[in-house]
Every structure is written in structure tokens, then in C-alpha cells.
Amino acid sequence: MYRFLRTPRWWGINVFVLLAIPFCVFMGTWQMGKFEDRVESHQEAEERPAASTLRAEPLDALLPVSKETSGRSAEARGRFGDQFLVPGRELDGRTGSYVLTMLRTDAGRSLPVVRGWLPTGAKAPAPPSGEVTVVGALQASENPGTKGVRTAGGLPEGQLGMISAAALVNVVTDDVYDAWITLADSPAGLSPVPAAAAAGTSLDAKAFQNLGYTAEWFVFAGFVIFMWFRLVRREAEATRDEALGL
């Protein structure tokens, strides 16, 4: 009754099934691994001491920014220069702007420093003059997919859509660090901006999307097995009916 399984057509079907099942299992396992990595990174970030409780390290020693160095306490020395507002940023349920001031370091490069959060309509305090040493949580440059980031188009002069070297290269003359820091202690009139979790460490919708893909791939594997058995059954019934002259 099952001799049809040795026909060329069924050889093709069998080979497809034998390849499809391990592929689906592999992809499901890979997606599960990515989700577990996000969970581990999130736990490590949660257990990591706050930047304010750690001894500050020289900025250059923490660059480039990675999952391990993001949020670490960095120290830099220089003079404040150009200042910008980064609008559309929320803090404690209120919308306002980050006050971003460029620090020209002794190395001749400019470091974006978020001195604090400013309510909408308020005036940003001027940065201190002279040589200063700043200490704050190190952050990676933002990208257009970062929450709260706005496009540069339509913003008035003196405002930026995101905090990154790419956004600053056309408005400052110095070479800009591909990183920024947020001060733990903001000056009067500004509220401290907490450090954001490093990219790829938070349990956001994208992380649980990996978990959803895991389930999908295992469902695909089960569907392939189900369809194979169904096709075999139908073929066997057709062969039996043909043998009985039905």
C-alpha cells in the first residue's frame, strides 16, 4: 500500500520534509537564543550599580560605547561651548527638552553633554565658563529608531532632533565624539536625565518578538509533519481504492 513512497514524486516530498523540519527547529532555537540573550543582558543591566555610585573613569578608557560600558560613569575635562535644545523628550510624564552643551575637551574634540531636562517654555541656564570637569553616565549616540528622536527637518535653529555625531557634524566645527554623557547632578533649573539602557538590553517589544518567532518556527515544523502524514494518508486511501476498483 505504501509503495508509492518510493516514487520520484514522493522522494522529492520526503527530502523536502527531512530538510524543512531541522531547518525550522534550528531557526526556532536560534530565535529562542536571541531572546535568552536579551533576558541575560537585561538582568545584567538591572544588577549593574548606578553610574553615580561608581568611581568615574576617563572618557577615552570607556570608548567605543558597548553594552558593557554604556551607563558607566565617565569623566572628561574641557570648556563648554555651543548649546542646543533637544525637544520632545519626556521625563516623569512631562514633555520638555534636553539641554545639550558641547564640551571641548583637552584632546581637541567635542563631547555632547546633557546637563539636564528643561520644561517646555523655560529658558535654559548658560553653561559655566572656564575649565570644568564633568562626570556623567556614558551613552551611545542615538539613531532615528530611538524613542523620542525627532527628524531634523522643521526644527528651529539651536535645536536638534537627536544626540549623535551625525546630527552635530553640520552645526559644530570640532570633531565630535560618537557618544554623549548625561550629568548625574544638573544645575539649578534643570532636572537630571537618567541614563537609558544600552541598545539590545531592554525587554521591549522587539525582545518578545523573538519569542513569538520561536513559537512560529516550531509551529511550522509541526505543520510540515502534519501535512506529510495527511498526504501519505490520502495517497494510501487512493491507492487502496484503486486496488479495490472503486
ROMAR-250923 format. One record per atom (N, C-alpha, C): x negated, y, z negated; residue in one letter. Coordinates in steps of 0.05 Angstrom, whole numbers, plus 32768, in hexadecimal, padded with zeros to 4 digits. Layout:
BEGIN
XYZA ...
// end
This chain:
BEGIN
7FF07FE88000M 800080008000M 7FEF80198000M 7FD880177FF3Y 7FC7802F7FF1Y 7FAF802F8004Y 7FB2801F801AR 7F9D801F802ER 7F99803A803CR 7FAF8049803CF 7FAE80638049F 7F998076803CF 7F90806F8023L 7F7C80808016L 7F61807F8024L 7F5E806A8036R 7F4480678044R 7F4580728060R 7F5B80808067T 7F5C808C8081T 7F4C80A68081T 7F4480B08099P 7F3480C8809AP 7F4280E0808DP 7F5C80E28091R 7F6B80F98085R 7F6980F98067R 7F6D80E1805BW 7F6C80DF803EW 7F4F80E18033W 7F3C80D98044W 7F2080DE803BW 7F1B80FC8037W 7F26810C804AG 7F2381298048G 7F318134802FG 7F498129802AI 7F5881328012I 7F49812B7FF9I 7F3F81127FF8N 7F3281097FDFN 7F1881197FDAN 7F09811E7FEFV 7EF0812E7FECV 7EF7814A7FE1V 7F0C81567FEDF 7F1481707FE3F 7F1C81707FC6F 7F2B815C7FBDV 7F33815A7FA1V 7F1B81567F8FV 7F0881447F98L 7EF0813F7F88L 7EDE81587F85L 7EDF81697F98L 7ED081827F97L 7EDF81987F88L 7EF981997F8CA 7F0981AF7F80A 7F0B81AD7F62A 7F0E81947F58I 7F1281917F3BI 7EF9819B7F2BI 7EE181917F31P 7ECA819B7F22P 7EC481B87F26P 7ECB81C37F3EF 7EC781DF7F42F 7EDA81EF7F30F 7EF381E87F2EC 7F0681F67F1DC 7EFD81F47F00C 7EF481DC7EF7V 7EEB81D97EDCV 7ED381EA7ED6V 7EC081EB7EEAF 7EA881FC7EE6F 7EB082197EE4F 7EC182237EF5M 7EC9823F7EF4M 7ED882457EDAM 7EE982337ED1G 7EF782377EB8G 7EE482387EA0G 7ED082277EA1T 7EBC82267E8BT 7EAB82407E8CT 7EA582497EA4W 7E9582627EA7W 7EA4827A7E9CW 7EBE827C7EA3Q 7ECE82927E99Q 7ED182907E7AQ 7ED382787E70M 7ED582757E53M 7EBA827E7E46M 7EA482787E53G 7E8A82807E48G 7E88829F7E48G 7E9282AC7E5DK 7E9182C97E5DK 7EA282D57E47K 7EB982C97E41F 7ECA82D37E2BF 7EBC82CE7E10F 7EAF82B77E0DE 7EA182B27DF4E 7E8A82C57DF0E 7E7C82CC7E06D 7E6682E07E04D 7E7182FB7DFBD 7E8983037E05R 7E95831C7DFCR 7E9C831B7DDFR 7EA683047DD6V 7EAD83017DB9V 7E9483047DA8V 7E7F82F67DB0E 7E6682F77DA1E 7E5A83137DA0E 7E5B83217DB8S 7E51833C7DB9S 7E61834F7DA7S 7E7B834B7DA7H 7E8D835B7D96H 7E8783567D79H 7E83833D7D71Q 7E7D83377D55Q 7E6283437D4DQ 7E4E83427D5FE 7E34834E7D59E 7E36836C7D56E 7E4683787D67A 7E4A83957D65A 7E58839D7D4CA 7E6C838D7D43E 7E7B83927D2BE 7E69838F7D12E 7E57837C7D13E 7E4583767CFCE 7E2D83897CFCE 7E2783967D12R 7E1083A87D13R 7E1483C07D01R 7E0183C77CF1P 7E0483DF7CDFP 7E0983F87CF0P 7E17840B7CE4A 7E1C84247CF1A 7E0284337CF6A 7E0284437D0BA 7DE984517D12A 7DE184647CFBA 7DF4846F7CEDS 7DED84827CD8S 7DDF84757CC0S 7DE2845A7CBET 7DD5844C7CA8T 7DB984417CAFT 7DB284447CC8L 7D9884397CD1L 7D8384507CD4L 7D6B84487CD2R 7D55845B7CD5R 7D5384627CF3R 7D52847C7CF9A 7D5184857D14A 7D37847C7D22A 7D3984747D3BE 7D21846C7D4AE 7D1D84807D61E 7D0484837D6BP 7D0084957D81P 7D11848D7D99P 7D1B84A17DA7L 7D2D849C7DBEL 7D20848A7DD2L 7D0884907DDAD 7CFB84807DF0D 7CF884637DE8D 7CF7845D7DCEA 7CF484417DC6A 7D0D84317DC9A 7D24843E7DCDL 7D3E84317DD0L 7D4884307DECL 7D38843B7DFFL 7D41843C7E1BL 7D3484257E2BL 7D41841C7E3FP 7D5C84237E48P 7D7184187E35P 7D8984247E36V 7D9E841C7E24V 7DA884007E2CV 7DAB83EF7E18S 7DB583D47E1CS 7DCA83CE7E07S 7DD583B67E08K 7DE983AE7DF3K 7DDC83AE7DD7K 7DC183A97DD6E 7DB483A87DBDE 7DAD83C47DB2E 7DA783D77DC4T 7D9F83F17DBAT 7DB684057DBAT 7DCC83FF7DC8S 7DE384117DC8S 7DEE84147DABS 7DF2842D7DA3G 7DFC84327D88G 7DE684357D73G 7DCD842F7D7BR 7DB784327D68R 7DB1844F7D63R 7DA684557D4CS 7D9F84707D45S 7D8684797D53S 7D88848E7D64A 7D7184977D73A 7D6A84B47D6AA 7D5184BA7D6DE 7D4784D47D65E 7D3884E17D7CE 7D3D84FB7D80A 7D30850A7D96A 7D2B85267D8CA 7D1685327D98R 7D0F854D7D90R 7D0D855F7DA9R 7D1685787DA7G 7D15858A7DBDG 7D2485A37DB8G 7D2C85B17DCDR 7D3B85CA7DCBR 7D5685C77DDAR 7D6B85D17DCEF 7D8585D07DDCF 7D8685E47DF2F 7D9485DC7E07G 7D9785EE7E1FG 7DB485F07E27G 7DBA85E77E40D 7DD585E97E4BD 7DE985DA7E3BD 7E0185E57E3AQ 7E1785D87E2BQ 7E3085D57E3CQ 7E3D85BE7E3AF 7E5485B87E4AF 7E6A85AD7E38F 7E8385AF7E43L 7E9985A17E36L 7EA185897E47L 7EA885747E3AV 7EB2855B7E47V 7ECF85587E3EV 7EE285627E4EP 7EFE85627E45P 7F0C85477E47P 7F2485467E3BG 7F34852E7E3DG 7F2B85187E2BG 7F1D851E7E15R 7F14850A7E03R 7F2585097DE9R 7F2C84F17DE1E 7F3E84EE7DCAE 7F2E84E77DB1E 7F3784F27D9AL 7F2C84EC7D80L 7F4284ED7D6CL 7F4684D77D5ED 7F5B84D57D4AD 7F7784DD7D55D 7F7C84D57D6EG 7F9684DA7D7AG 7F9A84F67D85G 7F8585067D85R 7F8785217D90R 7F7485237DA8R 7F7C85347DBBT 7F6D85387DD3T 7F5D85517DD2T 7F4485507DD9G 7F3285677DD9G 7F1B85637DECG 7F04856D7DE5S 7EEC856C7DF6S 7ED485647DE5S 7EC185567DF2Y 7EA785527DE6Y 7E96856B7DECY 7E8785737DD9V 7E7485897DDEV 7E59857D7DE4V 7E51857E7DFDL 7E3885727E06L 7E2385877E0AL 7E0D85847DFCT 7DF785977DFET 7DDE85897E07T 7DD085947E1AM 7DB785887E24M 7DA0858E7E12M 7D91857A7E0AL 7D79857E7DFAL 7D6185797E0BL 7D51858E7E10R 7D39858B7E20R 7D2385817E0DR 7D1C85677E11T 7D09855A7DFET 7CEC85637E04T 7CDB855B7DF2D 7CBE85617DF6D 7CB385537E0ED 7CC0853E7E17A 7CB7852F7E2FA 7CBF853D7E48A 7CCE85537E47G 7CD585627E5EG 7CEF85597E6BG 7CFD85467E5FR 7D16853C7E6AR 7D2D85467E58R 7D4585477E63S 7D5C85507E54S 7D6D85397E4BS 7D75853A7E31L 7D8585257E26L 7DA185307E20L 7DB785247E2AP 7DD1852D7E24P 7DD885267E06P 7DE0853A7DF7V 7DE685367DDBV 7E03853F7DD6V 7E14852D7DCDV 7E3085347DC6V 7E2E853D7DA9V 7E3185587DA5R 7E2F85627D8AR 7E49855F7D7AR 7E5F85597D88G 7E7885547D7AG 7E9085577D8DG 7EA885547D81W 7EC185567D8FW 7ECF85707D88W 7EDA857D7D9CL 7EE685987D99L 7F0485977DA0L 7F1685A17D8FP 7F3285A27D97P 7F3785B37DAFP 7F4B85AD7DBET 7F5285BC7DD6T 7F5885D97DCFT 7F4B85EC7DDDG 7F4F86087DD9G 7F3C86157DC6G 7F2D86057DB7A 7F1986107DA4A 7EFF86177DB3A 7EEF86287DA7K 7ED686317DB2K 7EBF86207DA7K 7EAF86177DB9A 7E9886067DB1A 7E8286177DA4A 7E78860E7D8DP 7E62861D7D80P 7E49861B7D90P 7E3986317D90A 7E2086317D9EA 7E0C861E7D91A 7DFA86127DA1P 7DE686007D95P 7DD186107D87P 7DC386047D74P 7DAE86127D65P 7D9686187D78P 7D88862D7D72S 7D7186347D82S 7D5786297D76S 7D4286297D86G 7D29861F7D7CG 7D2786017D7EG 7D1085F77D74E 7D0A85DA7D75E 7D1C85CC7D60E 7D2985B67D69V 7D3B85A77D57V 7D3585897D5BV 7D3C857A7D46T 7D3B855D7D47T 7D5885537D44T 7D6185437D57V 7D7C85397D56V 7D7B851B7D51V 7D8F85117D43V 7D9284F47D3DV 7DAF84ED7D42V 7DB384D87D52G 7DCE84CF7D58G 7DCE84B37D64G 7DE684AA7D68A 7DEA848F7D74A 7DE5848F7D92A 7DD5847D7D9BL 7DCE847C7DB7L 7DE5846F7DC7L 7DEB847B7DDEQ 7E0084717DF0Q 7DF7846F7E0CQ 7E02845C7E1BA 7DFB84597E37A 7E0B846E7E48A 7E0184767E5ES 7E0F84887E70S 7E2A847D7E77S 7E3E848F7E79E 7E5984867E80E 7E5B84827E9EE 7E7084747EA6N 7E7684707EC2N 7E9384767EC6N 7E9C84787EDFP 7EB8847F7EE5P 7ECD846C7ED8P 7EC484547ED1G 7ED784417EC5G 7EDA84447EA7G 7ECA84557E9BT 7ECA84597E7ET 7EE484687E76T 7EF0845E7E60K 7F09846B7E56K 7F0484887E4FK 7F1584997E59G 7F1384B67E53G 7F0484C67E68G 7EF684B87E79V 7EE684C57E8EV 7EF984D17EA3V 7EF384EA7EABR 7F0284F87EBFR 7EF084FC7ED8R 7EFD85007EEET 7EED85067F06T 7EE485237F05T 7ECE85297F12A 7EC285437F11A 7ED385587F20A 7EE2854F7F34G 7EF285617F45G 7F07856F7F34G 7F09858A7F38G 7F1D85997F2BG 7F1585A47F10G 7EFE859C7F05L 7EF685A67EEBL 7EE985C17EEEL 7EEF85D47EDCP 7EE285EE7EDDP 7EC585ED7ED7P 7EB786037EDDE 7E9A86047ED8E 7E9586017EBAE 7E8085F27EB4G 7E7985EE7E98G 7E8685D57E8CG 7E9585C67E9DQ 7EA185AD7E93Q 7E9885967EA4Q 7E97857E7E97L 7E8E85667EA5L 7EA485507EA1L 7EA6853E7EB4G 7EB985297EB2G 7EAE85117EA2G 7E94850C7EA4M 7E8884F67E95M 7E6C84FD7E8DM 7E6284ED7E7AI 7E4784F27E70I 7E3484DE7E7DI 7E2584E77E90S 7E1284D67E9ES 7DFE84E77EADS 7DE784DB7EB3A 7DD384E97EC2A 7DDD84F07EDEA 7DEF84DF7EEAA 7DFA84E57F04A 7E0B84FE7F04A 7E1A85027EEEA 7E2B851A7EEDA 7E1B85337EE6A 7E0485307EDAL 7DF585477ED1L 7DDF85507EE4L 7DD8853E7EF7V 7DC285447F08V 7DC6855D7F19V 7DDF85647F1EN 7DE4857C7F2FN 7DE985957F1FN 7DE985937F04V 7DEE85AB7EF4V 7DD785B27EE1V 7DC385A27EDFV 7DAB85A87ECFV 7D9385A47EE1V 7D7E85B37EDBT 7D6685B17EEBT 7D52859C7EE2T 7D5485937EC9D 7D41857F7EBFD 7D4A85637EC7D 7D3785517EC5D 7D3D85357EC7D 7D4D852C7EAFD 7D62851E7EB3V 7D7585177E9DV 7D7284FA7E95V 7D7284F47E7BY 7D7184D97E71Y 7D8B84CB7E7AY 7D8984B17E80D 7DA084A17E87D 7DAC84967E6DD 7DB284A77E5BA 7DBD84A07E40A 7DC584BA7E33A 7DD384B87E1CW 7DDA84CF7E0DW 7DDE84C67DF0W 7DDE84DA7DDEI 7DE284D37DC1I 7DF984E47DB6I 7E0684D97DA3T 7E1C84E87D95T 7E1384EC7D78T 7E1385057D6FL 7E09850B7D54L 7E1C85007D3FL 7E1084F57D2AA 7E2084EB7D13A 7E2A85027D02A 7E1B85187D01D 7E2285307CF2D 7E2685477D05D 7E3F854E7D0AS 7E4485647D1CS 7E44857F7D0ES 7E3E85957D1CP 7E3E85AF7D10P 7E5B85B87D09P 7E5E85CD7CFAA 7E7885D77CF2A 7E8985DD7D0BA 7EA285D67D09G 7EB485DB7D20G 7EB785C37D33G 7EA585AF7D30L 7EA685987D41L 7EAA857F7D2FL 7EB7856B7D3BS 7EBA85517D2DS 7EA7853D7D39S 7E9A852C7D28P 7E8885187D33P 7E9685047D46P 7E8884FD7D5BV 7E9384EA7D6EV 7E8784CE7D68V 7E9884BB7D61P 7E8D84A07D5AP 7E8184937D73P 7E6D84837D6FA 7E6084757D85A 7E7384607D90A 7E74845E7DABA 7E85844A7DB8A 7E7684307DB9A 7E86841A7DBAA 7E7A84007DBDA 7E6C83FD7DD8A 7E5683EF7DD8A 7E4783EA7DF1A 7E5983DC7E05A 7E5483E27E1FA 7E6383D57E34A 7E6083B77E33A 7E7683A87E35G 7E75838B7E35G 7E75837F7E19G 7E7A838F7E04T 7E7B83847DE9T 7E9683867DDCT 7EA883967DE7S 7EC283997DDAS 7ED683847DE5S 7EE9837D7DD4L 7EFE83697DDCL 7F1583797DE9L 7F1083827E01D 7F2483917E0FD 7F34837F7E22D 7F45838C7E32A 7F56837C7E45A 7F45836C7E58A 7F2D83767E60K 7F1C83687E72K 7F11834E7E66K 7F0C834F7E4BA 7F0283387E3EA 7F1783227E3EA 7F3083297E37F 7F4583157E37F 7F4D830D7E53F 7F46831D7E67Q 7F4A83157E83Q 7F3A82FC7E89Q 7F2182FB7E7FN 7F1082E47E82N 7F1E82CB7E76N 7F2B82CE7E5FL 7F3982B87E53L 7F5182AF7E64L 7F5E82C37E70G 7F7482BC7E83G 7F6B82AD7E9BG 7F5382B57EA6Y 7F4882A77EBDY 7F40828A7EB6Y 7F3782877E9DT 7F30826C7E94T 7F4882597E96T 7F5F82637E8CA 7F7782527E8DA 7F80824D7EAAA 7F7D82627EBBE 7F85825F7ED7E 7F7582497EE5E 7F5A82497EE0W 7F4A82357EEEW 7F5082197EE5W 7F5682157ECBF 7F5D81FA7EC2F 7F7981F27ECDF 7F8B82067ECFV 7FA582007EDBV 7FA181F87EF9V 7F8F82057F07F 7F8A81FE7F22F 7F8081E17F24F 7F6E81DA7F12A 7F6481BE7F12A 7F7A81AA7F0DA 7F8C81B07EFAG 7FA3819F7EF5G 7FB5819D7F0DG 7FB981B47F1BF 7FCB81B57F32F 7FBF81A37F49F 7FA581A47F4CV 7F9981937F61V 7F9E81767F5CV 7F9A816E7F42I 7F9F81527F3BI 7FBC814A7F3FI 7FCE815C7F36F 7FEB81577F39F 7FF281547F57F 7FE881657F68M 7FEF81647F84M 7FE4814B7F91M 7FCC81437F88W 7FC0812A7F94W 7FD181127F8EW 7FD9810F7F74F 7FEA80F97F6DF 800580FA7F7BF 801081127F7FR 802A81157F8CR 8028810D7FAAR 801281157FB7L 800E810E7FD3L 800A80F07FD6L 7FFA80E47FC3V 7FF680C77FC4V 801080B87FC1V 802180C17FAFR 803A80B47FAAR 804D80B67FC2R 804E80CE7FCER 805F80D17FE6R 805580C07FFDR 803A80BF8000E 802F80AE8016E 803480918011E 803280897FF8A 8036806C7FF1A 805380657FF6A 806680777FEFE 808280727FF3E 808880708011E 807C80828021A 80808082803EA 80758068804AA 805E805F8041T 80528046804BT 8063802E8044T 806E802E802BR 808080188023R 809980178033R 80A5802F8038D 80BE80308047D 80B980268064D 80A2802E806FE 809B8026808AE 80988008808CE 808C7FFC8077A 80887FDF8077A 80A27FD08074A 80B67FDC8067L 80D07FD08064L 80E37FD6807BL 80D97FE6808EG 80E97FED80A5G 80FF8001809EG 80FB8011808AL 810F80258082L 810A80408090L 
// end
